[in-house]
Amino acid sequence: MRLLGIGDNVVDRYRGLGLMFPGGNALNVAVAARRAGAQAAYLGALGTDRAGVVVLEALRDERVAVGRVRVIDGPNAYATVDVVDGDRVFAASDIGVSRFVLDDDDLAYAAGFDLIHTSDCSMLEAQVPVLAACAPVSFDFSIRRDPGYTGPLLPHLTVACFSASDLDEDAALAMLHAAVAVGPRIALATRGSAPSLLTDGRRVWRQPVVPASLVDTLGAGDSFIGRLLVGVMRREDPAVTLHAAAEAAAITCGSYGAFGHGSPLAPEFAAPARRTPAAS
């Protein structure tokens, strides 16, 4: 089982802790898949600052392959995070040097994987059709449901993932069935504290939240997706996969950062600022 995460990475700057942690959807999913037993790799662009070093060292520690990672002169992408009652609240952010375009060598590399995962934060939408010609593609839309955005992408996907904590079950299922009808083999909606939903267009599976010691929710959805994708590659019973994915998400909620590897935050980034609500 070989999974490639392509696209976004950040350091999440926790001002209250004075620490920064590696993160980003495509990167987090690759790490979660590796922890679940897959061979995983990450392809993206890192900065030459200390934040970029923190991300690269974490990937190596997690045994995620980094042979196609670009290191570009400039600052790594970051997001500033506060934790309020266990939930993450995002403030300032910047993409740094993380925007890039896949070249022919990248695409040849991607063709060697069983599954590719990318996301709405990865800025690679225009290249999703090309990626889908290399290997099956999973895409995390997060909260983006506008047909103008989802419509061009869904026909090229094997797995579509959505965050839908604001939707009741009927509305979430309608969204998933509409997605599967135009392309993906399966579609997932994580729904915060409500049961997650998975469908192949004919059957529906529901997975309640697994109780967790709530410290920080950041990265929980990515952990869920990473374990789900390993189950897809293994052709596991979806009910078994969903329960394991919920357990992985619960473990993530029990500590700060998406998957650990905290590093001291530069003092100039530690001062609190006005809080703004995070996307669900």
One Martini backbone bead per residue (centre of mass of N, CA, C, O) as a GRO file, in nm:
protein
  280
    1MET     BB    1   0.091   0.040   0.027
    2ARG     BB    2   0.063   0.359  -0.151
    3LEU     BB    3   0.097   0.699  -0.035
    4LEU     BB    4   0.033   1.039  -0.163
    5GLY     BB    5   0.110   1.356  -0.051
    6ILE     BB    6  -0.020   1.661  -0.204
    7GLY     BB    7   0.096   1.992  -0.095
    8ASP     BB    8   0.017   2.099   0.195
    9ASN     BB    9   0.192   2.305   0.439
   10VAL     BB   10   0.273   2.369   0.790
   11VAL     BB   11   0.294   2.580   1.068
   12ASP     BB   12   0.166   2.565   1.390
   13ARG     BB   13   0.107   2.849   1.592
   14TYR     BB   14   0.132   2.840   1.947
   15ARG     BB   15   0.110   3.096   2.158
   16GLY     BB   16   0.039   2.974   2.444
   17LEU     BB   17   0.299   2.761   2.420
   18GLY     BB   18   0.550   2.837   2.234
   19LEU     BB   19   0.471   2.661   1.971
   20MET     BB   20   0.544   2.444   1.690
   21PHE     BB   21   0.367   2.256   1.428
   22PRO     BB   22   0.326   2.030   1.208
   23GLY     BB   23   0.129   2.056   0.891
   24GLY     BB   24  -0.133   1.980   0.689
   25ASN     BB   25  -0.328   1.789   0.508
   26ALA     BB   26  -0.140   1.627   0.314
   27LEU     BB   27   0.066   1.566   0.538
   28ASN     BB   28  -0.114   1.439   0.759
   29VAL     BB   29  -0.218   1.202   0.588
   30ALA     BB   30   0.053   1.070   0.540
   31VAL     BB   31   0.115   1.017   0.838
   32ALA     BB   32  -0.139   0.852   0.907
   33ALA     BB   33  -0.083   0.627   0.701
   34ARG     BB   34   0.187   0.539   0.817
   35ARG     BB   35   0.075   0.466   1.105
   36ALA     BB   36  -0.128   0.247   0.956
   37GLY     BB   37   0.099   0.093   0.738
   38ALA     BB   38   0.188   0.264   0.516
   39GLN     BB   39   0.334   0.381   0.240
   40ALA     BB   40   0.474   0.712   0.255
   41ALA     BB   41   0.441   1.039   0.095
   42TYR     BB   42   0.579   1.371   0.024
   43LEU     BB   43   0.465   1.658  -0.182
   44GLY     BB   44   0.640   1.972  -0.154
   45ALA     BB   45   0.689   2.307  -0.009
   46LEU     BB   46   0.971   2.438   0.156
   47GLY     BB   47   1.141   2.624   0.366
   48THR     BB   48   1.453   2.781   0.497
   49ASP     BB   49   1.350   2.793   0.762
   50ARG     BB   50   1.286   2.659   1.067
   51ALA     BB   51   1.008   2.554   0.988
   52GLY     BB   52   1.102   2.375   0.753
   53VAL     BB   53   1.279   2.194   0.929
   54VAL     BB   54   1.058   2.083   1.112
   55VAL     BB   55   0.899   1.940   0.891
   56LEU     BB   56   1.122   1.758   0.775
   57GLU     BB   57   1.198   1.610   1.039
   58ALA     BB   58   0.919   1.488   1.093
   59LEU     BB   59   0.899   1.316   0.840
   60ARG     BB   60   1.148   1.146   0.898
   61ASP     BB   61   1.054   1.039   1.176
   62GLU     BB   62   0.785   0.910   1.027
   63ARG     BB   63   0.869   0.773   0.753
   64VAL     BB   64   0.839   0.985   0.523
   65ALA     BB   65   0.881   1.042   0.209
   66VAL     BB   66   1.115   1.317   0.055
   67GLY     BB   67   1.237   1.311  -0.247
   68ARG     BB   68   1.017   1.550  -0.373
   69VAL     BB   69   1.097   1.777  -0.207
   70ARG     BB   70   1.087   2.121  -0.179
   71VAL     BB   71   1.343   2.375  -0.133
   72ILE     BB   72   1.268   2.717  -0.069
   73ASP     BB   73   1.346   3.032  -0.072
   74GLY     BB   74   1.198   3.100   0.236
   75PRO     BB   75   0.898   3.087   0.386
   76ASN     BB   76   0.700   2.907   0.556
   77ALA     BB   77   0.413   2.800   0.612
   78TYR     BB   78   0.137   2.939   0.820
   79ALA     BB   79  -0.042   2.908   1.139
   80THR     BB   80  -0.243   3.062   1.381
   81VAL     BB   81  -0.300   2.927   1.718
   82ASP     BB   82  -0.577   2.864   1.924
   83VAL     BB   83  -0.702   2.725   2.237
   84VAL     BB   84  -1.059   2.656   2.299
   85ASP     BB   85  -1.181   2.412   2.467
   86GLY     BB   86  -1.004   2.222   2.248
   87ASP     BB   87  -1.035   2.425   2.021
   88ARG     BB   88  -0.952   2.557   1.721
   89VAL     BB   89  -0.810   2.893   1.651
   90PHE     BB   90  -0.775   3.102   1.386
   91ALA     BB   91  -0.562   3.334   1.248
   92ALA     BB   92  -0.301   3.393   1.109
   93SER     BB   93  -0.169   3.360   0.763
   94ASP     BB   94   0.067   3.187   0.528
   95ILE     BB   95   0.201   3.038   0.230
   96GLY     BB   96   0.459   3.123   0.130
   97VAL     BB   97   0.629   2.861  -0.064
   98SER     BB   98   0.385   2.640  -0.129
   99ARG     BB   99   0.360   2.714  -0.416
  100PHE     BB  100   0.309   2.485  -0.695
  101VAL     BB  101   0.418   2.285  -0.981
  102LEU     BB  102   0.382   2.012  -1.152
  103ASP     BB  103   0.591   1.790  -1.303
  104ASP     BB  104   0.691   1.525  -1.484
  105ASP     BB  105   0.844   1.391  -1.247
  106ASP     BB  106   0.614   1.397  -1.046
  107LEU     BB  107   0.413   1.226  -1.215
  108ALA     BB  108   0.588   0.976  -1.234
  109TYR     BB  109   0.595   0.932  -0.930
  110ALA     BB  110   0.284   0.917  -0.875
  111ALA     BB  111   0.241   0.649  -1.049
  112GLY     BB  112   0.365   0.463  -0.797
  113PHE     BB  113   0.079   0.485  -0.663
  114ASP     BB  114  -0.232   0.392  -0.520
  115LEU     BB  115  -0.258   0.688  -0.380
  116ILE     BB  116  -0.385   1.023  -0.388
  117HIS     BB  117  -0.349   1.324  -0.182
  118THR     BB  118  -0.556   1.618  -0.156
  119SER     BB  119  -0.654   1.980  -0.147
  120ASP     BB  120  -0.794   2.299  -0.104
  121CYS     BB  121  -0.493   2.405   0.010
  122SER     BB  122  -0.290   2.319  -0.247
  123MET     BB  123  -0.324   2.462  -0.536
  124LEU     BB  124  -0.408   2.193  -0.760
  125GLU     BB  125  -0.673   2.182  -0.930
  126ALA     BB  126  -0.567   2.193  -1.232
  127GLN     BB  127  -0.407   1.894  -1.175
  128VAL     BB  128  -0.609   1.664  -1.113
  129PRO     BB  129  -0.648   1.524  -1.388
  130VAL     BB  130  -0.349   1.438  -1.411
  131LEU     BB  131  -0.337   1.272  -1.153
  132ALA     BB  132  -0.571   1.070  -1.234
  133ALA     BB  133  -0.381   0.944  -1.463
  134CYS     BB  134  -0.181   0.809  -1.244
  135ALA     BB  135  -0.397   0.793  -0.996
  136PRO     BB  136  -0.585   0.771  -0.748
  137VAL     BB  137  -0.803   1.025  -0.597
  138SER     BB  138  -0.795   1.228  -0.309
  139PHE     BB  139  -1.029   1.480  -0.170
  140ASP     BB  140  -1.031   1.774   0.035
  141PHE     BB  141  -1.296   2.014   0.081
  142SER     BB  142  -1.410   2.051   0.342
  143ILE     BB  143  -1.637   2.335   0.326
  144ARG     BB  144  -1.649   2.301   0.014
  145ARG     BB  145  -1.971   2.322  -0.199
  146ASP     BB  146  -1.944   2.467  -0.448
  147PRO     BB  147  -2.013   2.376  -0.767
  148GLY     BB  148  -1.789   2.554  -0.899
  149TYR     BB  149  -1.571   2.379  -0.746
  150THR     BB  150  -1.657   2.067  -0.743
  151GLY     BB  151  -1.742   1.994  -1.037
  152PRO     BB  152  -1.450   1.969  -1.183
  153LEU     BB  153  -1.341   1.739  -0.972
  154LEU     BB  154  -1.521   1.484  -0.914
  155PRO     BB  155  -1.474   1.310  -1.186
  156HIS     BB  156  -1.153   1.250  -1.080
  157LEU     BB  157  -1.246   1.085  -0.832
  158THR     BB  158  -1.246   0.835  -0.566
  159VAL     BB  159  -1.225   1.041  -0.316
  160ALA     BB  160  -1.453   1.225  -0.103
  161CYS     BB  161  -1.412   1.505   0.127
  162PHE     BB  162  -1.598   1.632   0.414
  163SER     BB  163  -1.707   1.909   0.610
  164ALA     BB  164  -2.030   1.878   0.824
  165SER     BB  165  -2.123   2.011   1.114
  166ASP     BB  166  -2.376   2.193   0.988
  167LEU     BB  167  -2.513   1.921   0.912
  168ASP     BB  168  -2.744   1.714   0.872
  169GLU     BB  169  -2.793   1.402   0.768
  170ASP     BB  170  -2.963   1.456   0.514
  171ALA     BB  171  -2.778   1.675   0.392
  172ALA     BB  172  -2.518   1.511   0.385
  173LEU     BB  173  -2.623   1.278   0.207
  174ALA     BB  174  -2.700   1.446  -0.036
  175MET     BB  175  -2.414   1.541  -0.094
  176LEU     BB  176  -2.281   1.259  -0.129
  177HIS     BB  177  -2.464   1.148  -0.356
  178ALA     BB  178  -2.396   1.373  -0.556
  179ALA     BB  179  -2.098   1.308  -0.575
  180VAL     BB  180  -2.105   1.003  -0.661
  181ALA     BB  181  -2.274   1.050  -0.929
  182VAL     BB  182  -1.993   1.202  -1.072
  183GLY     BB  183  -1.744   0.973  -0.955
  184PRO     BB  184  -1.691   0.875  -0.685
  185ARG     BB  185  -1.682   0.586  -0.502
  186ILE     BB  186  -1.649   0.768  -0.240
  187ALA     BB  187  -1.802   0.944   0.050
  188LEU     BB  188  -1.717   1.189   0.305
  189ALA     BB  189  -1.848   1.291   0.639
  190THR     BB  190  -1.753   1.503   0.872
  191ARG     BB  191  -1.935   1.602   1.210
  192GLY     BB  192  -1.784   1.615   1.457
  193SER     BB  193  -1.993   1.494   1.709
  194ALA     BB  194  -2.115   1.357   1.483
  195PRO     BB  195  -2.167   1.126   1.270
  196SER     BB  196  -2.012   0.976   1.034
  197LEU     BB  197  -2.018   0.956   0.666
  198LEU     BB  198  -2.060   0.681   0.427
  199THR     BB  199  -2.057   0.638   0.060
  200ASP     BB  200  -2.143   0.450  -0.263
  201GLY     BB  201  -2.469   0.513  -0.332
  202ARG     BB  202  -2.607   0.253  -0.173
  203ARG     BB  203  -2.449   0.275   0.091
  204VAL     BB  204  -2.445   0.333   0.455
  205TRP     BB  205  -2.215   0.470   0.694
  206ARG     BB  206  -2.179   0.491   1.054
  207GLN     BB  207  -1.972   0.704   1.286
  208PRO     BB  208  -1.907   0.747   1.587
  209VAL     BB  209  -1.763   0.896   1.829
  210VAL     BB  210  -1.472   0.860   2.002
  211PRO     BB  211  -1.368   0.879   2.296
  212ALA     BB  212  -1.189   1.166   2.439
  213SER     BB  213  -0.909   1.349   2.529
  214LEU     BB  214  -0.952   1.690   2.526
  215VAL     BB  215  -0.710   1.922   2.380
  216ASP     BB  216  -0.696   1.899   2.041
  217THR     BB  217  -0.852   1.908   1.715
  218LEU     BB  218  -0.618   1.930   1.548
  219GLY     BB  219  -0.610   1.681   1.286
  220ALA     BB  220  -0.845   1.475   1.316
  221GLY     BB  221  -0.955   1.463   1.024
  222ASP     BB  222  -0.687   1.368   0.896
  223SER     BB  223  -0.666   1.104   1.052
  224PHE     BB  224  -0.924   0.986   0.946
  225ILE     BB  225  -0.848   0.989   0.645
  226GLY     BB  226  -0.587   0.824   0.653
  227ARG     BB  227  -0.724   0.563   0.761
  228LEU     BB  228  -0.934   0.533   0.543
  229LEU     BB  229  -0.733   0.499   0.301
  230VAL     BB  230  -0.611   0.239   0.400
  231GLY     BB  231  -0.874   0.078   0.385
  232VAL     BB  232  -0.913   0.113   0.083
  233MET     BB  233  -0.647  -0.030  -0.001
  234ARG     BB  234  -0.728  -0.301   0.168
  235ARG     BB  235  -1.037  -0.369   0.151
  236GLU     BB  236  -1.207  -0.309   0.381
  237ASP     BB  237  -1.439  -0.293   0.595
  238PRO     BB  238  -1.597  -0.001   0.646
  239ALA     BB  239  -1.662  -0.036   0.949
  240VAL     BB  240  -1.370  -0.087   1.035
  241THR     BB  241  -1.244   0.168   0.922
  242LEU     BB  242  -1.414   0.382   1.074
  243HIS     BB  243  -1.334   0.301   1.359
  244ALA     BB  244  -1.029   0.344   1.321
  245ALA     BB  245  -1.054   0.643   1.241
  246ALA     BB  246  -1.183   0.739   1.509
  247GLU     BB  247  -0.947   0.654   1.684
  248ALA     BB  248  -0.735   0.834   1.551
  249ALA     BB  249  -0.879   1.102   1.615
  250ALA     BB  250  -0.881   1.070   1.924
  251ILE     BB  251  -0.577   1.070   1.963
  252THR     BB  252  -0.526   1.354   1.845
  253CYS     BB  253  -0.703   1.506   2.070
  254GLY     BB  254  -0.478   1.433   2.313
  255SER     BB  255  -0.298   1.654   2.158
  256TYR     BB  256  -0.082   1.866   2.028
  257GLY     BB  257  -0.134   1.890   1.726
  258ALA     BB  258  -0.149   1.676   1.457
  259PHE     BB  259   0.156   1.494   1.536
  260GLY     BB  260   0.346   1.669   1.676
  261HIS     BB  261   0.664   1.804   1.697
  262GLY     BB  262   0.749   2.024   1.881
  263SER     BB  263   0.864   2.375   1.867
  264PRO     BB  264   1.001   2.652   1.928
  265LEU     BB  265   0.887   2.976   1.939
  266ALA     BB  266   0.923   3.266   1.831
  267PRO     BB  267   0.868   3.546   2.017
  268GLU     BB  268   0.723   3.723   1.787
  269PHE     BB  269   0.479   3.484   1.771
  270ALA     BB  270   0.351   3.478   2.086
  271ALA     BB  271   0.156   3.701   2.067
  272PRO     BB  272  -0.144   3.788   2.121
  273ALA     BB  273  -0.453   3.793   1.938
  274ARG     BB  274  -0.722   3.827   1.777
  275ARG     BB  275  -0.991   3.626   1.755
  276THR     BB  276  -1.092   3.376   1.517
  277PRO     BB  277  -1.285   3.176   1.365
  278ALA     BB  278  -1.301   2.856   1.273
  279ALA     BB  279  -1.316   2.620   1.063
  280SER     BB  280  -1.486   2.302   1.046
   0.00000   0.00000   0.00000
